[in-house]
Amino acid sequence: MKTVNHKSNYIRRRDTGQVIWDDKQRTSVVCADHLAAQFSGSSVGELNAEAEESARQQVIAAHWDEYVAALEDRRTELRDISLDALPESIAQAIRCLEPGDAA
């Protein structure tokens, strides 16, 4: 919980012209992530992005063979989609140039 004192509005007294500040106190409740971010110097978004990247790297390292196979399958799929958008004669010529592929 965080309590902040602030002066929001001022009131000018008609008789003396003196300015009197309207003091207010606001209490806010902050989630643990936002509280930690205030002390770490990082934003919550940065902390979450770092956590996601760390988890991603951990899973990839633990399942490297599966990752490489899935990545290669996806690259092949996207390459085929791109080649299908070309005229057939050009796509066929490109496929013939690739090693290991049968025309």
C-alpha atoms as an extended CHARMM CRD file, in Angstrom:
* protein
*
       103  EXT
         1         1  MET       CA              0.0000000000        0.0000000000        0.0000000000  PROA      1               0.0000000000
         2         2  LYS       CA              1.2700000000        3.4600000000       -0.8270000000  PROA      2               0.0000000000
         3         3  THR       CA              0.0650000000        6.7140000000        0.6880000000  PROA      3               0.0000000000
         4         4  VAL       CA              0.7490000000        9.9900000000       -1.1190000000  PROA      4               0.0000000000
         5         5  ASN       CA              0.1070000000       13.4570000000        0.2420000000  PROA      5               0.0000000000
         6         6  HSD       CA             -0.4520000000       16.0900000000       -2.3900000000  PROA      6               0.0000000000
         7         7  LYS       CA             -1.7960000000       19.5660000000       -2.7640000000  PROA      7               0.0000000000
         8         8  SER       CA             -4.3460000000       19.5350000000       -5.5100000000  PROA      8               0.0000000000
         9         9  ASN       CA             -6.3290000000       22.7700000000       -5.5160000000  PROA      9               0.0000000000
        10        10  TYR       CA             -5.7770000000       26.0500000000       -3.8860000000  PROA      10              0.0000000000
        11        11  ILE       CA             -8.3430000000       28.3090000000       -2.3370000000  PROA      11              0.0000000000
        12        12  ARG       CA             -7.8170000000       32.0650000000       -2.2440000000  PROA      12              0.0000000000
        13        13  ARG       CA             -9.3210000000       33.6960000000        0.8000000000  PROA      13              0.0000000000
        14        14  ARG       CA            -11.4170000000       36.6830000000       -0.1930000000  PROA      14              0.0000000000
        15        15  ASP       CA            -10.7150000000       38.7610000000        2.8870000000  PROA      15              0.0000000000
        16        16  THR       CA             -6.8910000000       38.4460000000        2.9630000000  PROA      16              0.0000000000
        17        17  GLY       CA             -6.0340000000       37.1420000000       -0.5000000000  PROA      17              0.0000000000
        18        18  GLN       CA             -4.0370000000       34.3590000000        1.1510000000  PROA      18              0.0000000000
        19        19  VAL       CA             -3.7400000000       31.1160000000       -0.8220000000  PROA      19              0.0000000000
        20        20  ILE       CA             -4.6500000000       27.9930000000        1.1040000000  PROA      20              0.0000000000
        21        21  TRP       CA             -3.8690000000       24.6240000000       -0.4270000000  PROA      21              0.0000000000
        22        22  ASP       CA             -6.4630000000       21.8980000000       -0.2840000000  PROA      22              0.0000000000
        23        23  ASP       CA             -4.3630000000       19.0820000000        1.1570000000  PROA      23              0.0000000000
        24        24  LYS       CA             -5.4450000000       15.6070000000        0.2170000000  PROA      24              0.0000000000
        25        25  GLN       CA             -4.1360000000       12.1890000000        0.9740000000  PROA      25              0.0000000000
        26        26  ARG       CA             -4.4950000000        9.3160000000       -1.4490000000  PROA      26              0.0000000000
        27        27  THR       CA             -3.8390000000        5.6950000000       -0.5670000000  PROA      27              0.0000000000
        28        28  SER       CA             -3.1720000000        3.2710000000       -3.4090000000  PROA      28              0.0000000000
        29        29  VAL       CA             -2.8120000000       -0.4750000000       -3.4580000000  PROA      29              0.0000000000
        30        30  VAL       CA             -0.2000000000       -1.7850000000       -5.8650000000  PROA      30              0.0000000000
        31        31  CYS       CA              0.1950000000       -5.3430000000       -7.1090000000  PROA      31              0.0000000000
        32        32  ALA       CA              3.4060000000       -7.1670000000       -6.1900000000  PROA      32              0.0000000000
        33        33  ASP       CA              4.7780000000       -6.9380000000       -9.7550000000  PROA      33              0.0000000000
        34        34  HSD       CA              4.3490000000       -3.1660000000       -9.8880000000  PROA      34              0.0000000000
        35        35  LEU       CA              5.8120000000       -2.7590000000       -6.4170000000  PROA      35              0.0000000000
        36        36  ALA       CA              8.8770000000       -4.8380000000       -7.3280000000  PROA      36              0.0000000000
        37        37  ALA       CA              9.2530000000       -2.9020000000      -10.5720000000  PROA      37              0.0000000000
        38        38  GLN       CA              9.4050000000        0.3860000000       -8.6650000000  PROA      38              0.0000000000
        39        39  PHE       CA             12.4480000000       -0.8280000000       -6.7530000000  PROA      39              0.0000000000
        40        40  SER       CA             14.1850000000       -2.7280000000       -9.5760000000  PROA      40              0.0000000000
        41        41  GLY       CA             14.1630000000        0.1520000000      -12.0430000000  PROA      41              0.0000000000
        42        42  SER       CA             12.4550000000       -1.9950000000      -14.6820000000  PROA      42              0.0000000000
        43        43  SER       CA              8.8960000000       -1.7940000000      -15.8850000000  PROA      43              0.0000000000
        44        44  VAL       CA              6.4480000000       -4.6500000000      -15.3800000000  PROA      44              0.0000000000
        45        45  GLY       CA              6.4560000000       -5.1770000000      -19.1390000000  PROA      45              0.0000000000
        46        46  GLU       CA             10.2300000000       -5.5540000000      -19.1660000000  PROA      46              0.0000000000
        47        47  LEU       CA             10.1190000000       -8.0000000000      -16.2620000000  PROA      47              0.0000000000
        48        48  ASN       CA              7.4070000000      -10.0710000000      -17.9700000000  PROA      48              0.0000000000
        49        49  ALA       CA              9.2930000000      -10.0580000000      -21.2840000000  PROA      49              0.0000000000
        50        50  GLU       CA             12.4540000000      -11.1860000000      -19.5080000000  PROA      50              0.0000000000
        51        51  ALA       CA             10.5370000000      -13.9880000000      -17.7460000000  PROA      51              0.0000000000
        52        52  GLU       CA              8.9630000000      -15.1600000000      -21.0160000000  PROA      52              0.0000000000
        53        53  GLU       CA             12.2970000000      -15.1300000000      -22.8530000000  PROA      53              0.0000000000
        54        54  SER       CA             13.9910000000      -17.0170000000      -20.0210000000  PROA      54              0.0000000000
        55        55  ALA       CA             11.2310000000      -19.6470000000      -19.9680000000  PROA      55              0.0000000000
        56        56  ARG       CA             11.3590000000      -19.9490000000      -23.7710000000  PROA      56              0.0000000000
        57        57  GLN       CA             15.1310000000      -20.5010000000      -23.6990000000  PROA      57              0.0000000000
        58        58  GLN       CA             14.7780000000      -23.0860000000      -20.9310000000  PROA      58              0.0000000000
        59        59  VAL       CA             12.1550000000      -25.0840000000      -22.8520000000  PROA      59              0.0000000000
        60        60  ILE       CA             14.1240000000      -24.8650000000      -26.1160000000  PROA      60              0.0000000000
        61        61  ALA       CA             17.2810000000      -26.1030000000      -24.3940000000  PROA      61              0.0000000000
        62        62  ALA       CA             15.4280000000      -29.0070000000      -22.7690000000  PROA      62              0.0000000000
        63        63  HSD       CA             13.7290000000      -30.0330000000      -26.0440000000  PROA      63              0.0000000000
        64        64  TRP       CA             16.2970000000      -28.9700000000      -28.6260000000  PROA      64              0.0000000000
        65        65  ASP       CA             15.6060000000      -31.7950000000      -31.1200000000  PROA      65              0.0000000000
        66        66  GLU       CA             11.8590000000      -31.1300000000      -31.0930000000  PROA      66              0.0000000000
        67        67  TYR       CA             12.4790000000      -27.3970000000      -31.5150000000  PROA      67              0.0000000000
        68        68  VAL       CA             14.8110000000      -27.8750000000      -34.4920000000  PROA      68              0.0000000000
        69        69  ALA       CA             12.3590000000      -30.2760000000      -36.1680000000  PROA      69              0.0000000000
        70        70  ALA       CA              9.4000000000      -27.9270000000      -35.6250000000  PROA      70              0.0000000000
        71        71  LEU       CA             11.4120000000      -24.9520000000      -36.8510000000  PROA      71              0.0000000000
        72        72  GLU       CA             12.4810000000      -26.7750000000      -40.0170000000  PROA      72              0.0000000000
        73        73  ASP       CA              8.8970000000      -27.9380000000      -40.6720000000  PROA      73              0.0000000000
        74        74  ARG       CA              7.5900000000      -24.3950000000      -40.2950000000  PROA      74              0.0000000000
        75        75  ARG       CA             10.3230000000      -22.9450000000      -42.5510000000  PROA      75              0.0000000000
        76        76  THR       CA              9.5070000000      -25.5270000000      -45.2200000000  PROA      76              0.0000000000
        77        77  GLU       CA              5.7880000000      -24.7950000000      -44.9250000000  PROA      77              0.0000000000
        78        78  LEU       CA              6.3060000000      -21.0270000000      -45.2580000000  PROA      78              0.0000000000
        79        79  ARG       CA              8.7400000000      -21.5320000000      -48.1720000000  PROA      79              0.0000000000
        80        80  ASP       CA              6.1650000000      -23.6740000000      -49.9770000000  PROA      80              0.0000000000
        81        81  ILE       CA              3.4700000000      -21.0370000000      -49.4190000000  PROA      81              0.0000000000
        82        82  SER       CA              5.7950000000      -18.4120000000      -50.8940000000  PROA      82              0.0000000000
        83        83  LEU       CA              6.6780000000      -20.5870000000      -53.8840000000  PROA      83              0.0000000000
        84        84  ASP       CA              3.0010000000      -21.3660000000      -54.5240000000  PROA      84              0.0000000000
        85        85  ALA       CA              2.4090000000      -17.6410000000      -54.9820000000  PROA      85              0.0000000000
        86        86  LEU       CA              4.8850000000      -17.5730000000      -57.8910000000  PROA      86              0.0000000000
        87        87  PRO       CA              4.0910000000      -18.6030000000      -61.4420000000  PROA      87              0.0000000000
        88        88  GLU       CA              4.4370000000      -22.3880000000      -61.7070000000  PROA      88              0.0000000000
        89        89  SER       CA              7.3940000000      -22.2720000000      -64.1120000000  PROA      89              0.0000000000
        90        90  ILE       CA              9.4420000000      -20.0850000000      -61.7530000000  PROA      90              0.0000000000
        91        91  ALA       CA              8.4830000000      -22.0980000000      -58.6720000000  PROA      91              0.0000000000
        92        92  GLN       CA              9.4270000000      -25.3380000000      -60.4600000000  PROA      92              0.0000000000
        93        93  ALA       CA             12.8070000000      -23.9010000000      -61.4900000000  PROA      93              0.0000000000
        94        94  ILE       CA             13.5580000000      -22.8690000000      -57.8980000000  PROA      94              0.0000000000
        95        95  ARG       CA             12.5500000000      -26.2850000000      -56.5630000000  PROA      95              0.0000000000
        96        96  CYS       CA             14.8700000000      -27.9680000000      -59.0830000000  PROA      96              0.0000000000
        97        97  LEU       CA             17.8200000000      -25.9090000000      -57.8620000000  PROA      97              0.0000000000
        98        98  GLU       CA             17.4240000000      -26.9550000000      -54.2160000000  PROA      98              0.0000000000
        99        99  PRO       CA             19.5910000000      -29.8720000000      -53.1070000000  PROA      99              0.0000000000
       100       100  GLY       CA             17.7950000000      -32.9760000000      -51.9210000000  PROA      100             0.0000000000
       101       101  ASP       CA             14.4500000000      -32.0460000000      -53.4920000000  PROA      101             0.0000000000
       102       102  ALA       CA             13.0040000000      -33.9730000000      -56.3710000000  PROA      102             0.0000000000
       103       103  ALA       CA             11.4250000000      -31.8950000000      -59.1050000000  PROA      103             0.0000000000
